[in-house]
């Protein structure tokens, strides 16, 4: 077994674990990162070309300070890596005024002073001619929203962490971990490792690594399709923002057409329940046709030839919020997962929080609403843990 040569070990090198490695290596800690699959793999939740970043957070205004910090950190990563990672395209949230998506985004925008415009259906169609929306729809337009280059973001985090001395090992799944005195021991098929602190950021595998906590998690298979639009000029970034819309059938997202990528489209609010091992990776023709019909219903001509399909995993909690916390019995073990399908955009600040918790035991960021204790309320309504 290797000696106690690591300050912090990280299990999972998707976007959250890689961000933690970036922060910890910046602070001079000896870091070990382990991942079960090859670098940039497509088995989890961090692959693909693009992700949305937005501040008008319909899920809860409590996320807005975290998103704001993430913008600063993405820009810092751009400067450090020399890569362009974030493209401002604007974003629009569409639906009836009472829809959770629209009302929630508006509440966050007003509470935190996020620049935005409130548009009626006629104004939406005038501003963005690509849209065909009902007359009773409204739109909230956020000019500062945009897209992250997901693959480039992950690569930048890993490259910089490794350049600073982090030891990052792919294709080496952690079979088990245990507390050993003031540290931890991790076992893989190749080695046993020791570290003083442990960060668990294993995405949809987190429930297996934290089985003792009985976290109420559900894994969804999510499908996105990249369509080649019939008219590039209507859907290109600059003329068309990313869009989220809510209708009785669900919540959908459509990205502007980017070079070589077409229009990325998918449903956000539900998915086929699975496990990481049983997730269905093949895509049925009827799934594609259902998405194409919905896309062309609101953006006529956007759903042309299929360029490629993409499946990923959402790790969902009952309230659809994250879980970021320290282990209730082992405070030197911290974890972040169950990002419920909206975590990529704030990975840089989650990495910062994980680094704080692992090394200092606390963080200045307000994350109480993301504590795992909310799943174990006691009779006093405060929270008790296994």
Residue pairs with C-beta under 8 A, 6 or more apart in sequence:
1 185
1 191
1 192
1 193
1 194
2 191
2 192
2 193
2 194
3 194
4 183
4 194
4 195
4 196
5 30
5 194
6 30
6 31
6 32
6 167
6 193
6 194
6 195
6 196
7 24
7 29
7 30
7 31
7 195
7 196
7 197
7 359
8 20
8 24
8 29
8 30
8 31
8 32
8 195
8 196
8 197
8 198
8 199
8 355
8 358
8 359
9 31
9 32
9 33
9 34
9 184
9 186
9 193
9 195
9 197
9 198
9 199
10 17
10 20
10 21
10 24
10 31
10 32
10 33
10 34
10 198
10 199
10 201
11 17
11 34
11 35
11 174
11 177
11 186
11 198
11 199
11 200
11 201
11 202
11 209
12 34
12 35
12 200
12 201
12 202
12 203
12 205
12 206
12 337
13 21
13 33
13 34
13 35
13 39
13 158
13 168
13 170
14 35
14 44
14 45
14 46
14 154
14 201
14 203
15 45
15 46
15 150
15 153
15 154
15 157
15 343
15 344
15 347
16 201
16 203
16 336
16 337
16 339
16 343
16 347
16 350
16 351
16 354
17 33
17 35
17 199
17 201
17 202
18 33
18 46
18 154
18 157
18 158
18 161
18 347
18 351
19 157
19 347
19 348
19 350
19 351
19 352
19 354
20 199
20 201
20 336
20 350
20 351
20 354
20 355
20 358
21 31
21 33
21 157
21 158
21 161
21 166
21 168
21 351
22 77
22 157
22 160
22 161
22 348
22 351
23 351
23 352
23 354
23 355
24 31
24 161
24 166
24 355
24 358
24 359
25 31
25 160
25 161
25 164
25 165
25 166
26 164
27 355
27 359
29 359
30 165
31 161
31 165
31 166
31 167
32 166
32 167
32 169
32 193
32 195
33 161
33 166
33 167
33 168
33 169
34 169
34 172
34 173
34 174
34 186
34 188
34 193
35 41
35 168
35 169
35 170
35 171
35 172
35 173
36 171
36 172
36 173
36 174
36 205
37 43
37 44
37 170
37 171
38 170
38 171
39 158
39 170
40 47
40 151
40 154
40 155
41 47
42 48
42 310
42 311
42 312
43 276
43 313
44 203
44 204
44 276
44 312
44 313
45 203
45 204
45 312
45 313
45 314
45 315
45 339
45 343
45 344
46 150
46 154
46 203
46 344
47 150
47 151
47 310
47 312
48 150
48 151
48 224
48 310
48 312
49 149
49 150
49 151
49 258
49 261
49 264
50 147
50 148
50 149
50 150
50 255
50 258
50 261
50 264
51 147
51 148
51 150
51 153
51 344
51 345
52 91
52 145
52 146
52 147
52 148
52 242
52 244
52 253
52 255
52 345
53 67
53 70
53 71
53 74
53 86
53 145
53 146
53 147
53 148
53 345
54 67
54 91
54 142
54 145
54 345
55 64
55 67
55 68
55 71
55 108
55 109
55 112
55 114
55 142
55 144
55 145
56 91
56 93
56 105
56 106
56 108
56 109
56 114
56 116
56 140
56 142
56 145
57 63
57 64
57 67
57 104
57 105
57 108
58 93
58 100
58 101
58 102
58 103
58 104
58 105
58 107
58 108
59 104
59 320
59 321
59 342
60 104
60 108
60 321
60 369
61 107
61 108
61 111
61 112
62 366
62 369
63 108
63 346
64 108
64 111
64 112
64 114
65 112
65 365
65 366
66 346
66 349
66 350
66 365
66 367
67 345
67 346
67 349
69 346
69 348
69 349
69 352
69 365
70 345
70 346
70 347
70 348
70 349
71 86
73 348
73 349
73 352
74 85
74 86
74 148
74 153
74 348
75 86
76 348
77 85
77 153
77 156
77 157
77 160
77 348
78 84
78 85
78 86
80 156
80 160
81 156
81 159
81 160
83 149
83 152
83 156
84 149
84 152
85 148
85 149
85 152
85 153
85 156
86 146
86 147
86 148
86 149
87 146
87 147
87 148
87 149
87 237
88 143
88 144
88 145
88 146
89 145
89 146
89 147
89 237
89 238
89 240
89 241
89 242
89 256
90 141
90 142
90 143
90 144
90 145
90 146
90 241
90 242
91 141
91 142
91 145
91 146
91 241
91 242
91 243
91 244
92 119
92 124
92 128
92 139
92 140
92 141
92 142
92 241
92 242
92 243
92 244
93 101
93 102
93 105
93 139
93 140
93 142
93 243
93 244
93 245
94 101
94 102
94 124
94 131
94 133
94 137
94 138
94 139
94 243
94 244
94 245
94 246
94 298
95 101
95 102
95 137
95 138
95 245
95 246
95 247
96 102
96 136
96 137
96 138
96 246
97 103
97 138
99 246
100 246
101 244
101 245
101 246
101 251
102 138
102 139
102 140
102 246
105 116
105 140
105 142
106 116
106 118
106 140
108 114
109 116
109 140
109 142
114 142
114 144
115 142
115 143
115 144
116 140
116 141
116 142
116 143
117 140
117 141
117 143
118 138
118 139
118 140
118 141
119 127
119 138
119 139
119 140
119 141
120 138
120 139
121 133
121 134
121 135
121 136
121 137
121 138
121 139
122 135
123 139
124 131
124 133
124 137
124 138
124 139
125 131
125 132
125 133
127 141
128 239
128 240
128 241
129 234
130 234
130 235
130 239
130 240
130 299
130 300
130 301
130 302
131 243
131 298
131 299
132 297
132 298
132 299
132 300
133 139
133 245
133 298
137 245
141 241
145 241
145 242
146 242
147 237
147 242
147 255
147 256
147 258
148 344
148 345
150 344
153 347
157 351
158 168
161 168
162 168
172 188
172 189
172 190
173 188
173 189
174 186
174 187
174 188
174 209
175 187
175 188
175 189
176 186
176 187
177 184
177 185
177 186
177 187
177 198
177 209
178 184
178 185
179 185
179 330
179 332
179 333
180 194
182 196
182 332
183 194
183 195
183 196
183 197
183 332
184 194
184 195
184 196
184 197
184 198
184 330
184 332
184 333
185 192
185 193
185 194
186 192
186 193
186 194
186 195
186 198
196 332
197 332
197 333
197 334
197 358
197 359
198 332
198 333
198 334
198 358
199 334
199 335
199 336
199 354
199 358
200 206
200 209
200 210
200 333
200 334
200 335
200 336
200 337
201 335
201 336
201 337
201 354
202 208
202 209
202 337
203 276
203 313
203 315
203 337
204 219
204 275
204 276
204 313
204 315
204 337
205 276
206 215
206 217
206 315
206 323
206 335
206 337
206 338
207 215
207 217
209 335
210 327
210 335
212 386
213 327
213 328
213 372
213 385
213 386
214 386
215 317
215 323
215 338
215 372
215 375
216 317
216 318
216 375
217 315
217 316
217 317
217 338
218 273
218 315
218 316
219 273
219 274
219 275
219 276
219 279
219 313
219 314
219 315
219 316
220 270
220 271
220 272
220 273
220 274
220 313
220 314
220 316
220 341
221 271
221 272
221 273
221 274
221 279
221 280
221 311
221 313
222 266
222 267
222 268
222 271
222 311
222 312
222 313
222 314
222 341
223 266
223 267
223 271
223 283
223 287
223 291
223 309
223 310
223 311
224 264
224 265
224 266
224 309
224 310
224 311
224 312
225 264
225 265
225 266
225 283
225 288
225 291
225 292
225 306
225 308
225 309
225 310
226 261
226 262
226 263
226 264
226 265
226 306
226 307
226 308
226 309
226 310
227 262
227 263
227 265
227 292
227 295
227 302
227 303
227 304
227 305
227 306
227 307
228 262
228 263
228 304
228 305
228 306
228 307
229 235
229 257
229 262
229 263
229 301
229 302
229 303
229 304
230 301
230 302
230 304
231 301
232 257
233 239
234 240
234 301
234 302
235 256
235 257
235 263
235 299
235 301
235 302
236 256
236 257
237 256
237 257
237 258
238 256
239 256
240 256
240 257
241 256
242 253
242 254
242 255
242 256
243 253
243 254
243 298
243 299
244 251
244 252
244 253
244 268
245 251
245 252
245 254
245 298
249 294
250 267
250 268
250 269
250 270
251 267
251 268
251 269
252 265
252 266
252 267
252 268
252 294
252 295
252 298
253 264
253 265
253 266
253 267
253 268
254 263
254 264
254 265
254 295
254 298
254 299
254 302
255 261
255 263
255 264
255 265
256 263
257 263
257 302
261 307
262 304
262 307
263 295
263 299
263 302
263 303
264 310
265 291
265 294
265 295
265 302
265 303
266 291
267 291
267 294
268 341
271 314
272 280
274 280
274 313
276 313
279 311
279 313
280 311
281 311
283 309
283 311
288 306
288 309
291 303
292 303
293 303
295 302
295 303
296 302
296 303
314 340
314 341
315 337
315 338
315 339
315 340
316 338
316 340
316 341
317 323
317 338
317 340
317 375
318 375
319 374
320 340
320 341
321 340
321 369
321 370
322 336
322 338
322 339
322 340
322 343
322 350
322 370
323 335
323 336
323 337
323 338
323 370
323 371
323 372
324 334
324 335
324 336
324 350
324 353
324 354
324 357
324 367
324 370
324 371
325 334
325 335
325 370
325 371
325 372
325 373
326 333
326 334
326 335
326 357
326 361
327 333
327 334
327 335
328 372
328 373
328 385
328 386
329 385
331 361
332 358
334 354
334 357
334 358
336 350
336 353
336 354
339 350
343 350
349 365
352 363
352 365
353 363
353 365
353 367
356 362
356 363
356 364
356 365
357 363
371 383
372 385
373 383
373 384
373 385
374 383
376 383
376 384
376 385
376 386
377 383
377 384
378 384
